[in-house]
Amino acid sequence: MTAQVDPWHRLRARLRWLRLLSHQQRQTLIMMLLALATGVEFLENIMFVFASSHIVGGIDADPRSFALVQAAYAVGSMLMILKQQWLAQRFGYRYYLTGSLMLFMAGTLAAATSTGLTQMVGARFVQGVGGGALFTSCRILVNLMFGPAERPRASRIFMLGIFGASTLGPAFAAELVDRGVWQDVFYGVLPFAAVAALGAWLLLPDAEARDDVEGPALGPLLLFGVAIVALQASLTEARFDIFSHPVRVAVIAVIALALLGVFVWQQWHHDTPVLRLRSLSDPVFLTGLAMYFVYYMINNLSAYVFPIYAEQALRFPLATTGWLNTLAAAISLAGIWVYLKVARRLKHKKPLMVTGLFVMAGAMTWFSFMPPDIGPSALALGLIGKGLFGVLVIIPIAGLTFGSLRGDDFAHGYRSKNLIRQIASSFASALGAVLLQNRQFAVHTSLVHAIGQRPAEADQWMHMAQTALVSRGFETSQAHAGALAQLAAMVDQQARLIACEDLYRLIAVLALAAAVFMLVQRRLD
């Protein structure tokens, strides 16, 4: 009886030509693979956030539901980040990352074929489980697979991969939706994920696999997952229920914080914790984590608001909105290239980070004073500031936060950082959706009331609009209905514009507060 051969093993055997590559060429391929695998998750998330209004509309959901979809991805992602070390040790990085990417692809296909909220929530959870630890694992592999001489080049390629995906994402999503349907946002990422999965199987080592590792600690994972879901629910529901049901919101928040406290206490005192907190109590590292949270909150709030602001409030075409977002990301990419050239000469990074936060506050303020009839070029200064924000803030923070961590401490520290990233990103997008909807509703109500207070002016405008429509051949009843529709559209657009600009002012305040904190703290310099 002939033994069956795993098709993956047959594929590896057929590609023995990889052995003909020099050591440096093979190392470069691995560097590019790690950048691609991480870039896949960044690309999908950026595309999802950019096209969120189209996706939410496609499944007939609302901003409160969008918060739930974001929470599903975040919870799946964070659970996998917590178990990243166990999975890598138990199965080896080749099996683990190949399986993660395939699971991510399955979740992406499920999201693309979703027809309702429940399906989308489940699909995003699967995506989070598959993609959640890609960033963590690939960054740890940069340290594990490359020696001190090769590591700087590997780190540069890794960063360029992340920011390259961030640059491509908005324009790619815009073109896919503009030329097709919202489902294409998910289909578009699949080829990149497939190439990354194939590369992981062919190029990554099995050496880390071990059979003697302890089984997964399900209790702490469930505790952490319930705590995060409850905390996100309390934050997103607060805007709806803080006045009508304040006790309910407070109880959910207290339960969430208590569960998180129990999780932290249990991990601190456990002999083999999922998250090694005691070794990560360095003040520099903790200050860096706090700034990571602030950065991701500001960045993701801005990322959520901009496509709604440009496409729906300023009436730019979707493709134009995508390319404007890509322009800001391209400025970040160019800025990183410059930063990597001069970083060694900069002894103190604090002035850069403070400048970046002030620049972001200025960019958000610039966006907050735009009239409704501007062209895309009017946003140029704000886009430049938005692009420089990432370079001036996050890259220096990364170097200072992890500079003193080595070995296992670096791996555990990076898991902690990516937990912070997921929590901040999820909260920012969810709160942005809820805040924007609430503010838009309040402004719309005020505008309608203001129109009611000026009946003569409203009647005059209606008469002019009706006369214009009648002159184009419409009947009187049709012209009246058309004028009402035009007035309603104008009110909706103005309400959305004011709501977006108010949210931009909030982001500017957050950036200024972060700049003040950065000035007074003494850990990151």
Contacts in CASP RR format, 6 or more apart in sequence:
PFRMAT RR
TARGET T0000
AUTHOR 0000-0000-0000
METHOD contacts of the structure
MODEL  1
MTAQVDPWHRLRARLRWLRLLSHQQRQTLIMMLLALATGVEFLENIMFVF
ASSHIVGGIDADPRSFALVQAAYAVGSMLMILKQQWLAQRFGYRYYLTGS
LMLFMAGTLAAATSTGLTQMVGARFVQGVGGGALFTSCRILVNLMFGPAE
RPRASRIFMLGIFGASTLGPAFAAELVDRGVWQDVFYGVLPFAAVAALGA
WLLLPDAEARDDVEGPALGPLLLFGVAIVALQASLTEARFDIFSHPVRVA
VIAVIALALLGVFVWQQWHHDTPVLRLRSLSDPVFLTGLAMYFVYYMINN
LSAYVFPIYAEQALRFPLATTGWLNTLAAAISLAGIWVYLKVARRLKHKK
PLMVTGLFVMAGAMTWFSFMPPDIGPSALALGLIGKGLFGVLVIIPIAGL
TFGSLRGDDFAHGYRSKNLIRQIASSFASALGAVLLQNRQFAVHTSLVHA
IGQRPAEADQWMHMAQTALVSRGFETSQAHAGALAQLAAMVDQQARLIAC
EDLYRLIAVLALAAAVFMLVQRRLD
8 201 0 8 1.000
11 198 0 8 1.000
11 201 0 8 1.000
11 202 0 8 1.000
12 201 0 8 1.000
12 202 0 8 1.000
15 202 0 8 1.000
18 26 0 8 1.000
18 29 0 8 1.000
18 202 0 8 1.000
18 203 0 8 1.000
21 29 0 8 1.000
26 203 0 8 1.000
27 146 0 8 1.000
27 150 0 8 1.000
27 154 0 8 1.000
28 157 0 8 1.000
29 203 0 8 1.000
30 145 0 8 1.000
30 203 0 8 1.000
30 204 0 8 1.000
31 142 0 8 1.000
31 146 0 8 1.000
31 153 0 8 1.000
31 154 0 8 1.000
31 157 0 8 1.000
31 158 0 8 1.000
32 157 0 8 1.000
33 196 0 8 1.000
33 199 0 8 1.000
33 200 0 8 1.000
33 203 0 8 1.000
33 204 0 8 1.000
34 138 0 8 1.000
34 139 0 8 1.000
34 141 0 8 1.000
34 142 0 8 1.000
34 154 0 8 1.000
34 157 0 8 1.000
34 158 0 8 1.000
35 138 0 8 1.000
35 157 0 8 1.000
35 158 0 8 1.000
35 160 0 8 1.000
35 161 0 8 1.000
35 162 0 8 1.000
36 161 0 8 1.000
36 192 0 8 1.000
36 195 0 8 1.000
36 196 0 8 1.000
37 97 0 8 1.000
37 101 0 8 1.000
37 134 0 8 1.000
37 138 0 8 1.000
37 196 0 8 1.000
37 200 0 8 1.000
38 134 0 8 1.000
38 135 0 8 1.000
38 138 0 8 1.000
38 139 0 8 1.000
38 158 0 8 1.000
38 161 0 8 1.000
38 162 0 8 1.000
38 165 0 8 1.000
39 134 0 8 1.000
39 161 0 8 1.000
39 162 0 8 1.000
39 164 0 8 1.000
39 165 0 8 1.000
39 192 0 8 1.000
40 101 0 8 1.000
40 104 0 8 1.000
40 131 0 8 1.000
40 134 0 8 1.000
40 165 0 8 1.000
40 189 0 8 1.000
40 192 0 8 1.000
40 193 0 8 1.000
40 196 0 8 1.000
41 104 0 8 1.000
41 131 0 8 1.000
41 132 0 8 1.000
41 134 0 8 1.000
41 135 0 8 1.000
42 135 0 8 1.000
42 162 0 8 1.000
42 165 0 8 1.000
42 166 0 8 1.000
43 165 0 8 1.000
43 166 0 8 1.000
43 168 0 8 1.000
43 169 0 8 1.000
43 172 0 8 1.000
43 189 0 8 1.000
43 192 0 8 1.000
44 104 0 8 1.000
44 108 0 8 1.000
44 127 0 8 1.000
44 186 0 8 1.000
44 189 0 8 1.000
45 73 0 8 1.000
45 425 0 8 1.000
46 165 0 8 1.000
46 166 0 8 1.000
46 169 0 8 1.000
46 170 0 8 1.000
46 173 0 8 1.000
46 303 0 8 1.000
47 169 0 8 1.000
47 170 0 8 1.000
47 172 0 8 1.000
47 173 0 8 1.000
47 176 0 8 1.000
47 185 0 8 1.000
47 188 0 8 1.000
47 189 0 8 1.000
48 55 0 8 1.000
48 185 0 8 1.000
49 300 0 8 1.000
49 303 0 8 1.000
49 304 0 8 1.000
49 429 0 8 1.000
50 169 0 8 1.000
50 170 0 8 1.000
50 173 0 8 1.000
50 174 0 8 1.000
50 303 0 8 1.000
50 307 0 8 1.000
50 322 0 8 1.000
50 325 0 8 1.000
51 173 0 8 1.000
51 174 0 8 1.000
51 176 0 8 1.000
51 177 0 8 1.000
51 182 0 8 1.000
51 185 0 8 1.000
51 307 0 8 1.000
52 66 0 8 1.000
52 304 0 8 1.000
52 307 0 8 1.000
52 429 0 8 1.000
52 433 0 8 1.000
53 307 0 8 1.000
53 308 0 8 1.000
53 311 0 8 1.000
53 312 0 8 1.000
54 177 0 8 1.000
54 182 0 8 1.000
54 185 0 8 1.000
55 120 0 8 1.000
55 182 0 8 1.000
55 185 0 8 1.000
56 62 0 8 1.000
56 63 0 8 1.000
56 65 0 8 1.000
56 66 0 8 1.000
56 69 0 8 1.000
57 182 0 8 1.000
58 182 0 8 1.000
59 114 0 8 1.000
59 115 0 8 1.000
59 116 0 8 1.000
59 117 0 8 1.000
59 119 0 8 1.000
59 120 0 8 1.000
60 116 0 8 1.000
60 117 0 8 1.000
61 69 0 8 1.000
61 116 0 8 1.000
61 117 0 8 1.000
61 120 0 8 1.000
62 437 0 8 1.000
63 432 0 8 1.000
63 433 0 8 1.000
63 434 0 8 1.000
63 436 0 8 1.000
63 437 0 8 1.000
64 236 0 8 1.000
64 237 0 8 1.000
64 240 0 8 1.000
64 433 0 8 1.000
64 434 0 8 1.000
64 437 0 8 1.000
65 117 0 8 1.000
66 429 0 8 1.000
66 430 0 8 1.000
66 433 0 8 1.000
67 232 0 8 1.000
67 236 0 8 1.000
67 429 0 8 1.000
67 430 0 8 1.000
67 431 0 8 1.000
67 433 0 8 1.000
67 434 0 8 1.000
68 117 0 8 1.000
68 121 0 8 1.000
69 117 0 8 1.000
69 120 0 8 1.000
69 121 0 8 1.000
69 124 0 8 1.000
70 124 0 8 1.000
70 426 0 8 1.000
70 429 0 8 1.000
70 430 0 8 1.000
71 228 0 8 1.000
71 229 0 8 1.000
71 232 0 8 1.000
71 233 0 8 1.000
71 236 0 8 1.000
71 426 0 8 1.000
71 430 0 8 1.000
72 121 0 8 1.000
72 122 0 8 1.000
72 124 0 8 1.000
72 125 0 8 1.000
72 128 0 8 1.000
73 124 0 8 1.000
73 125 0 8 1.000
73 127 0 8 1.000
73 128 0 8 1.000
73 426 0 8 1.000
74 128 0 8 1.000
74 228 0 8 1.000
74 232 0 8 1.000
74 422 0 8 1.000
74 423 0 8 1.000
74 425 0 8 1.000
74 426 0 8 1.000
75 125 0 8 1.000
75 225 0 8 1.000
75 228 0 8 1.000
75 229 0 8 1.000
76 125 0 8 1.000
76 128 0 8 1.000
76 129 0 8 1.000
76 132 0 8 1.000
77 128 0 8 1.000
77 129 0 8 1.000
77 131 0 8 1.000
77 132 0 8 1.000
77 133 0 8 1.000
77 422 0 8 1.000
78 132 0 8 1.000
78 224 0 8 1.000
78 225 0 8 1.000
78 228 0 8 1.000
78 419 0 8 1.000
78 422 0 8 1.000
78 423 0 8 1.000
79 129 0 8 1.000
79 221 0 8 1.000
79 224 0 8 1.000
79 225 0 8 1.000
80 87 0 8 1.000
80 100 0 8 1.000
80 128 0 8 1.000
80 129 0 8 1.000
80 130 0 8 1.000
80 131 0 8 1.000
80 132 0 8 1.000
80 133 0 8 1.000
81 132 0 8 1.000
81 133 0 8 1.000
81 136 0 8 1.000
81 415 0 8 1.000
81 418 0 8 1.000
81 419 0 8 1.000
81 422 0 8 1.000
82 220 0 8 1.000
82 221 0 8 1.000
82 224 0 8 1.000
82 274 0 8 1.000
82 275 0 8 1.000
82 415 0 8 1.000
82 419 0 8 1.000
83 133 0 8 1.000
83 216 0 8 1.000
83 221 0 8 1.000
83 274 0 8 1.000
84 133 0 8 1.000
84 136 0 8 1.000
84 137 0 8 1.000
84 415 0 8 1.000
85 411 0 8 1.000
85 412 0 8 1.000
85 415 0 8 1.000
86 213 0 8 1.000
86 214 0 8 1.000
86 215 0 8 1.000
86 216 0 8 1.000
87 96 0 8 1.000
87 133 0 8 1.000
88 96 0 8 1.000
88 137 0 8 1.000
88 140 0 8 1.000
88 208 0 8 1.000
89 208 0 8 1.000
89 209 0 8 1.000
89 210 0 8 1.000
89 213 0 8 1.000
90 209 0 8 1.000
90 210 0 8 1.000
90 211 0 8 1.000
90 213 0 8 1.000
90 215 0 8 1.000
91 209 0 8 1.000
92 205 0 8 1.000
92 206 0 8 1.000
92 207 0 8 1.000
92 208 0 8 1.000
92 209 0 8 1.000
92 210 0 8 1.000
93 137 0 8 1.000
93 141 0 8 1.000
93 200 0 8 1.000
93 204 0 8 1.000
93 205 0 8 1.000
93 206 0 8 1.000
93 208 0 8 1.000
94 200 0 8 1.000
94 201 0 8 1.000
94 204 0 8 1.000
94 205 0 8 1.000
94 206 0 8 1.000
95 206 0 8 1.000
95 209 0 8 1.000
96 137 0 8 1.000
97 134 0 8 1.000
97 137 0 8 1.000
97 138 0 8 1.000
97 200 0 8 1.000
97 204 0 8 1.000
98 197 0 8 1.000
98 200 0 8 1.000
98 201 0 8 1.000
98 204 0 8 1.000
99 130 0 8 1.000
99 197 0 8 1.000
100 130 0 8 1.000
100 131 0 8 1.000
100 132 0 8 1.000
100 133 0 8 1.000
100 134 0 8 1.000
100 137 0 8 1.000
101 130 0 8 1.000
101 131 0 8 1.000
101 134 0 8 1.000
101 193 0 8 1.000
101 196 0 8 1.000
101 197 0 8 1.000
101 200 0 8 1.000
102 197 0 8 1.000
103 126 0 8 1.000
103 129 0 8 1.000
103 130 0 8 1.000
103 131 0 8 1.000
104 126 0 8 1.000
104 127 0 8 1.000
104 128 0 8 1.000
104 130 0 8 1.000
104 131 0 8 1.000
104 134 0 8 1.000
104 193 0 8 1.000
105 190 0 8 1.000
105 193 0 8 1.000
105 194 0 8 1.000
105 197 0 8 1.000
106 126 0 8 1.000
107 123 0 8 1.000
107 124 0 8 1.000
107 126 0 8 1.000
107 127 0 8 1.000
107 130 0 8 1.000
108 123 0 8 1.000
108 127 0 8 1.000
108 186 0 8 1.000
108 187 0 8 1.000
108 189 0 8 1.000
108 190 0 8 1.000
108 193 0 8 1.000
109 186 0 8 1.000
109 190 0 8 1.000
110 119 0 8 1.000
110 122 0 8 1.000
110 123 0 8 1.000
110 126 0 8 1.000
111 120 0 8 1.000
111 123 0 8 1.000
111 124 0 8 1.000
111 127 0 8 1.000
111 186 0 8 1.000
112 183 0 8 1.000
112 184 0 8 1.000
112 186 0 8 1.000
112 187 0 8 1.000
113 119 0 8 1.000
113 183 0 8 1.000
114 120 0 8 1.000
114 123 0 8 1.000
132 418 0 8 1.000
132 422 0 8 1.000
133 418 0 8 1.000
135 418 0 8 1.000
135 421 0 8 1.000
136 414 0 8 1.000
136 415 0 8 1.000
136 418 0 8 1.000
138 158 0 8 1.000
139 158 0 8 1.000
139 414 0 8 1.000
140 410 0 8 1.000
140 411 0 8 1.000
140 414 0 8 1.000
141 204 0 8 1.000
142 151 0 8 1.000
142 154 0 8 1.000
142 155 0 8 1.000
142 158 0 8 1.000
143 151 0 8 1.000
143 407 0 8 1.000
143 410 0 8 1.000
143 411 0 8 1.000
144 208 0 8 1.000
145 154 0 8 1.000
145 205 0 8 1.000
146 153 0 8 1.000
146 154 0 8 1.000
156 340 0 8 1.000
159 336 0 8 1.000
159 340 0 8 1.000
159 395 0 8 1.000
160 333 0 8 1.000
160 336 0 8 1.000
160 337 0 8 1.000
163 329 0 8 1.000
163 332 0 8 1.000
163 333 0 8 1.000
163 336 0 8 1.000
164 329 0 8 1.000
164 333 0 8 1.000
166 329 0 8 1.000
166 332 0 8 1.000
166 333 0 8 1.000
167 326 0 8 1.000
167 329 0 8 1.000
167 330 0 8 1.000
167 332 0 8 1.000
167 333 0 8 1.000
168 326 0 8 1.000
169 325 0 8 1.000
169 326 0 8 1.000
169 329 0 8 1.000
170 307 0 8 1.000
170 321 0 8 1.000
170 322 0 8 1.000
170 323 0 8 1.000
170 324 0 8 1.000
170 325 0 8 1.000
170 326 0 8 1.000
170 329 0 8 1.000
171 319 0 8 1.000
171 322 0 8 1.000
171 323 0 8 1.000
171 325 0 8 1.000
171 326 0 8 1.000
172 188 0 8 1.000
173 185 0 8 1.000
173 322 0 8 1.000
174 318 0 8 1.000
174 319 0 8 1.000
174 321 0 8 1.000
174 322 0 8 1.000
174 323 0 8 1.000
174 325 0 8 1.000
175 319 0 8 1.000
175 322 0 8 1.000
176 184 0 8 1.000
176 185 0 8 1.000
176 187 0 8 1.000
176 188 0 8 1.000
177 184 0 8 1.000
177 185 0 8 1.000
177 318 0 8 1.000
178 317 0 8 1.000
178 318 0 8 1.000
178 319 0 8 1.000
214 272 0 8 1.000
217 274 0 8 1.000
220 263 0 8 1.000
220 266 0 8 1.000
220 267 0 8 1.000
220 270 0 8 1.000
220 273 0 8 1.000
220 274 0 8 1.000
221 274 0 8 1.000
223 259 0 8 1.000
223 262 0 8 1.000
223 263 0 8 1.000
223 266 0 8 1.000
224 260 0 8 1.000
224 263 0 8 1.000
226 259 0 8 1.000
227 256 0 8 1.000
227 257 0 8 1.000
227 259 0 8 1.000
227 260 0 8 1.000
227 261 0 8 1.000
227 262 0 8 1.000
227 263 0 8 1.000
228 256 0 8 1.000
228 260 0 8 1.000
228 423 0 8 1.000
230 252 0 8 1.000
230 253 0 8 1.000
230 255 0 8 1.000
230 256 0 8 1.000
230 259 0 8 1.000
231 253 0 8 1.000
231 256 0 8 1.000
231 257 0 8 1.000
231 260 0 8 1.000
232 426 0 8 1.000
232 427 0 8 1.000
232 430 0 8 1.000
233 252 0 8 1.000
233 256 0 8 1.000
234 249 0 8 1.000
234 252 0 8 1.000
234 253 0 8 1.000
234 256 0 8 1.000
235 253 0 8 1.000
235 427 0 8 1.000
235 430 0 8 1.000
235 431 0 8 1.000
236 430 0 8 1.000
236 431 0 8 1.000
236 434 0 8 1.000
237 248 0 8 1.000
237 249 0 8 1.000
237 252 0 8 1.000
238 249 0 8 1.000
238 253 0 8 1.000
239 431 0 8 1.000
239 434 0 8 1.000
239 435 0 8 1.000
239 438 0 8 1.000
240 434 0 8 1.000
240 438 0 8 1.000
241 248 0 8 1.000
241 249 0 8 1.000
242 249 0 8 1.000
264 277 0 8 1.000
266 273 0 8 1.000
267 273 0 8 1.000
267 274 0 8 1.000
267 275 0 8 1.000
267 276 0 8 1.000
267 277 0 8 1.000
268 277 0 8 1.000
268 278 0 8 1.000
275 412 0 8 1.000
275 415 0 8 1.000
275 416 0 8 1.000
275 419 0 8 1.000
276 408 0 8 1.000
276 409 0 8 1.000
276 412 0 8 1.000
279 408 0 8 1.000
279 409 0 8 1.000
279 412 0 8 1.000
280 286 0 8 1.000
280 409 0 8 1.000
280 412 0 8 1.000
280 413 0 8 1.000
280 416 0 8 1.000
282 404 0 8 1.000
283 523 0 8 1.000
284 400 0 8 1.000
284 401 0 8 1.000
284 404 0 8 1.000
284 523 0 8 1.000
284 524 0 8 1.000
285 401 0 8 1.000
285 402 0 8 1.000
285 404 0 8 1.000
285 405 0 8 1.000
285 413 0 8 1.000
287 401 0 8 1.000
287 521 0 8 1.000
287 523 0 8 1.000
287 524 0 8 1.000
288 397 0 8 1.000
288 400 0 8 1.000
288 401 0 8 1.000
288 523 0 8 1.000
288 524 0 8 1.000
289 401 0 8 1.000
289 416 0 8 1.000
289 417 0 8 1.000
289 420 0 8 1.000
291 353 0 8 1.000
291 393 0 8 1.000
291 397 0 8 1.000
291 401 0 8 1.000
291 514 0 8 1.000
291 518 0 8 1.000
291 524 0 8 1.000
292 394 0 8 1.000
292 397 0 8 1.000
292 401 0 8 1.000
292 417 0 8 1.000
292 420 0 8 1.000
292 421 0 8 1.000
292 424 0 8 1.000
293 420 0 8 1.000
293 423 0 8 1.000
293 424 0 8 1.000
294 424 0 8 1.000
294 510 0 8 1.000
294 514 0 8 1.000
294 517 0 8 1.000
295 390 0 8 1.000
295 393 0 8 1.000
295 394 0 8 1.000
295 397 0 8 1.000
295 424 0 8 1.000
295 514 0 8 1.000
296 420 0 8 1.000
296 421 0 8 1.000
296 424 0 8 1.000
296 425 0 8 1.000
296 428 0 8 1.000
297 424 0 8 1.000
297 427 0 8 1.000
297 428 0 8 1.000
297 510 0 8 1.000
298 360 0 8 1.000
298 389 0 8 1.000
298 428 0 8 1.000
298 507 0 8 1.000
298 510 0 8 1.000
298 511 0 8 1.000
298 514 0 8 1.000
299 389 0 8 1.000
299 390 0 8 1.000
299 428 0 8 1.000
300 424 0 8 1.000
300 425 0 8 1.000
300 428 0 8 1.000
300 429 0 8 1.000
301 428 0 8 1.000
301 429 0 8 1.000
301 431 0 8 1.000
301 432 0 8 1.000
301 503 0 8 1.000
301 506 0 8 1.000
301 507 0 8 1.000
301 510 0 8 1.000
302 360 0 8 1.000
302 364 0 8 1.000
302 386 0 8 1.000
302 504 0 8 1.000
302 507 0 8 1.000
303 325 0 8 1.000
303 429 0 8 1.000
304 428 0 8 1.000
304 429 0 8 1.000
304 432 0 8 1.000
304 433 0 8 1.000
304 436 0 8 1.000
305 432 0 8 1.000
305 436 0 8 1.000
305 500 0 8 1.000
305 503 0 8 1.000
305 504 0 8 1.000
305 507 0 8 1.000
306 321 0 8 1.000
306 324 0 8 1.000
306 325 0 8 1.000
306 367 0 8 1.000
306 386 0 8 1.000
307 321 0 8 1.000
307 322 0 8 1.000
307 325 0 8 1.000
308 436 0 8 1.000
308 496 0 8 1.000
308 500 0 8 1.000
309 367 0 8 1.000
309 497 0 8 1.000
309 500 0 8 1.000
309 501 0 8 1.000
309 504 0 8 1.000
310 316 0 8 1.000
310 320 0 8 1.000
310 321 0 8 1.000
310 322 0 8 1.000
310 324 0 8 1.000
310 325 0 8 1.000
310 376 0 8 1.000
310 379 0 8 1.000
311 317 0 8 1.000
311 318 0 8 1.000
311 321 0 8 1.000
312 493 0 8 1.000
312 496 0 8 1.000
313 372 0 8 1.000
313 493 0 8 1.000
313 496 0 8 1.000
313 497 0 8 1.000
313 500 0 8 1.000
314 370 0 8 1.000
314 372 0 8 1.000
314 374 0 8 1.000
314 375 0 8 1.000
314 497 0 8 1.000
315 372 0 8 1.000
315 493 0 8 1.000
316 324 0 8 1.000
316 375 0 8 1.000
316 376 0 8 1.000
320 376 0 8 1.000
324 376 0 8 1.000
324 379 0 8 1.000
324 383 0 8 1.000
327 383 0 8 1.000
328 383 0 8 1.000
328 384 0 8 1.000
328 385 0 8 1.000
328 386 0 8 1.000
328 387 0 8 1.000
329 387 0 8 1.000
331 383 0 8 1.000
331 384 0 8 1.000
331 385 0 8 1.000
331 386 0 8 1.000
331 387 0 8 1.000
331 388 0 8 1.000
332 387 0 8 1.000
332 388 0 8 1.000
332 389 0 8 1.000
332 390 0 8 1.000
332 391 0 8 1.000
335 388 0 8 1.000
335 391 0 8 1.000
336 391 0 8 1.000
336 395 0 8 1.000
338 391 0 8 1.000
339 391 0 8 1.000
339 395 0 8 1.000
343 395 0 8 1.000
346 352 0 8 1.000
348 525 0 8 1.000
349 396 0 8 1.000
349 399 0 8 1.000
349 400 0 8 1.000
349 524 0 8 1.000
349 525 0 8 1.000
350 518 0 8 1.000
350 519 0 8 1.000
350 524 0 8 1.000
350 525 0 8 1.000
352 392 0 8 1.000
352 393 0 8 1.000
352 396 0 8 1.000
353 392 0 8 1.000
353 393 0 8 1.000
353 396 0 8 1.000
353 397 0 8 1.000
353 518 0 8 1.000
353 524 0 8 1.000
354 515 0 8 1.000
354 518 0 8 1.000
354 519 0 8 1.000
355 392 0 8 1.000
356 388 0 8 1.000
356 389 0 8 1.000
356 390 0 8 1.000
356 392 0 8 1.000
356 393 0 8 1.000
356 515 0 8 1.000
357 389 0 8 1.000
357 393 0 8 1.000
357 511 0 8 1.000
357 512 0 8 1.000
357 514 0 8 1.000
357 515 0 8 1.000
357 518 0 8 1.000
358 511 0 8 1.000
358 512 0 8 1.000
358 515 0 8 1.000
359 385 0 8 1.000
359 388 0 8 1.000
359 389 0 8 1.000
359 392 0 8 1.000
360 385 0 8 1.000
360 386 0 8 1.000
360 389 0 8 1.000
360 393 0 8 1.000
360 507 0 8 1.000
360 508 0 8 1.000
360 511 0 8 1.000
361 508 0 8 1.000
361 509 0 8 1.000
361 511 0 8 1.000
361 512 0 8 1.000
361 515 0 8 1.000
362 382 0 8 1.000
362 385 0 8 1.000
362 508 0 8 1.000
362 511 0 8 1.000
363 381 0 8 1.000
363 382 0 8 1.000
363 383 0 8 1.000
363 384 0 8 1.000
363 385 0 8 1.000
363 386 0 8 1.000
363 389 0 8 1.000
364 504 0 8 1.000
364 505 0 8 1.000
364 507 0 8 1.000
364 508 0 8 1.000
364 511 0 8 1.000
365 504 0 8 1.000
365 505 0 8 1.000
365 508 0 8 1.000
366 379 0 8 1.000
366 381 0 8 1.000
366 382 0 8 1.000
367 379 0 8 1.000
367 382 0 8 1.000
367 500 0 8 1.000
367 501 0 8 1.000
367 504 0 8 1.000
368 501 0 8 1.000
368 502 0 8 1.000
368 504 0 8 1.000
368 505 0 8 1.000
368 508 0 8 1.000
369 501 0 8 1.000
370 378 0 8 1.000
370 379 0 8 1.000
370 497 0 8 1.000
370 501 0 8 1.000
372 493 0 8 1.000
372 494 0 8 1.000
372 497 0 8 1.000
396 524 0 8 1.000
397 524 0 8 1.000
400 524 0 8 1.000
400 525 0 8 1.000
401 417 0 8 1.000
401 524 0 8 1.000
402 410 0 8 1.000
402 413 0 8 1.000
402 414 0 8 1.000
402 417 0 8 1.000
405 413 0 8 1.000
432 503 0 8 1.000
435 503 0 8 1.000
435 506 0 8 1.000
436 499 0 8 1.000
436 500 0 8 1.000
436 503 0 8 1.000
439 498 0 8 1.000
439 499 0 8 1.000
439 502 0 8 1.000
439 503 0 8 1.000
440 495 0 8 1.000
440 496 0 8 1.000
440 498 0 8 1.000
440 499 0 8 1.000
441 495 0 8 1.000
443 494 0 8 1.000
443 495 0 8 1.000
443 498 0 8 1.000
443 499 0 8 1.000
443 502 0 8 1.000
444 491 0 8 1.000
444 492 0 8 1.000
444 495 0 8 1.000
447 491 0 8 1.000
447 494 0 8 1.000
447 495 0 8 1.000
448 491 0 8 1.000
451 458 0 8 1.000
451 487 0 8 1.000
451 491 0 8 1.000
452 458 0 8 1.000
458 487 0 8 1.000
461 487 0 8 1.000
462 480 0 8 1.000
462 483 0 8 1.000
462 484 0 8 1.000
462 487 0 8 1.000
465 479 0 8 1.000
465 482 0 8 1.000
465 483 0 8 1.000
465 486 0 8 1.000
465 487 0 8 1.000
466 476 0 8 1.000
466 479 0 8 1.000
466 480 0 8 1.000
466 482 0 8 1.000
466 483 0 8 1.000
467 479 0 8 1.000
469 478 0 8 1.000
469 479 0 8 1.000
469 482 0 8 1.000
469 483 0 8 1.000
470 476 0 8 1.000
470 479 0 8 1.000
474 482 0 8 1.000
518 524 0 8 1.000
END
